[in-house]
Amino acid sequence: MRHVYVNGDYLPETEARVSIFDRGFLFADGVYEVTLVLDGRLVDFSGHMARLRRSLGELDMPFSLAEEKLLEIHRELIERNQISEGLVYLQVTRGVADRDFNFPLKSTPNTVVLFTQKKSIVDSPLAARGQHVVTFDDLRWRRCDIKTVQLLYPSMAKMQAKAQGADDAWLVKDGFITEGSSSNAYIVTTDGTVVTRDLSTDILQGITREAVLLCAGSLQLRVEERPFTVEESENAAEAFSTSASGLVSPVVSINDKPIGAGKPGSITAHLRQLYLERKRASAI
Ligand code: PLP
């Protein structure tokens, strides 16, 4: 049985408990990270922990576990659950308190939960065939740069995309794509430029995004970080998304319009390959 971590203990998943008064449960008052595991090792661990600290800071949420301790917990779970390929999920909430819109005392202990997900990530059928995406109004709150567990709207958008026969939703604000339901969004223009929205409170600062833009630079590709429209996406040569769980994942249609040849593009394939090579080499 899978073992999980809850507030200092490693437990079989059926024995793990969190209070019904947890602020994560009552107010979505929690943040999370999902770290990729390749060959039993963690990809971009320090980047994920830096983003976690940033999310906590933006929400004024105290948290005292040191990065070395968090690394030890991640590794312990990978070991106990024999994860060669998959993900480690980490969630930190403001802890347990009587239900009140006021934050509890700063001394309230956080709830800290980690679990693993065994998953075939590199050999993904979706990456081989390419994703079909449809666009939806971005109705999320205006601090999408904070990785909170408040994920109802992206989850709804994904379900609506599926109901339309697509694989995922790309979200649109004022005519411009912000990002995917749980990924960053990119197009490759017909002149070979990789375009992705610039960082702001409108999108999550993807850890994979940062690495993939470095890969694009190494491949001598021109990169533009700027908003792009739905129409530009529909007329692009290629499109793709990035995330820890999807790596670099081709998009082959938007709103039922094929992108380029309607097949995964070659620039996308090169980026995926270089990203994987680099991350296999640098995982810890
Ligand atoms: N954007 C959103 C809204 C996400 O939920 C995610 C990942 O979950 C990403 C982007 C990609 O971030 P990362 O590359 O750090 O996984």
Residues whose N, C-alpha, C, O or C-beta is under 5 A from the ligand:
A	BS01	PLP	V34 E179 G180 S181 S182 S183 N184 L204 Q205 G206 I207 T208 R209 T242 S243 A244
